[in-house]
């Protein structure tokens, strides 16, 4: 993937590979590969086989990951629809108001209990977070120092949650600046808690 002392891409951008790179000399290549992904999806053909054979693996991975984010962003109702988000946020606000502490596992159970009201959306959310956990685990496994593993995991969890909260939850945000910030933080939390492997 890299040579010499070159940093891995997730150290330059912890939200990699899900963020679209800024315009550059390689931007046209990135866009072209994403067109290959969309064409494969539209024609129900193999995505790996749709890429030019000379395309680097890292660029193919970025194209697939960024196409996924674009697709989720295009969903009118999102993965967590308005009614589900209203119930989730109501529960979060109740805990915040009462200052009730729950473990990450308890929080996951509460979220899934609400999402099961819409099985299709619940399944989609589970698939997305399971995929993100796998990516996090594979990246973290490249480190040997425990402190580095922990620090990198935290960066990835927070960054991935920020990217996917915006496309998974499509409910309107509050108008007030303070309420908007709080709601955005709650959306990130709903995704991030599923990326954790402990009670952090």
Protein Blocks (a to p, Z undefined) as FASTA:
>chain_A
ZZcjbccfklmmmkbckbccdddfklmmmmmmmmmmmmmmmnopafklmpcfklcfklmm
mmmmmmmmmmmmmpmnlmbdfklmmmmmmmmmmmmmnopacdfklmmmmmmmmmmmmmml
mmmmmmmmmmmmmmmmmmmmmpmblklmmmmmmmmmmmmmmmmmmmmpmcdcdfblklmm
mmmmmmmmmmmmmmpcbfZZ
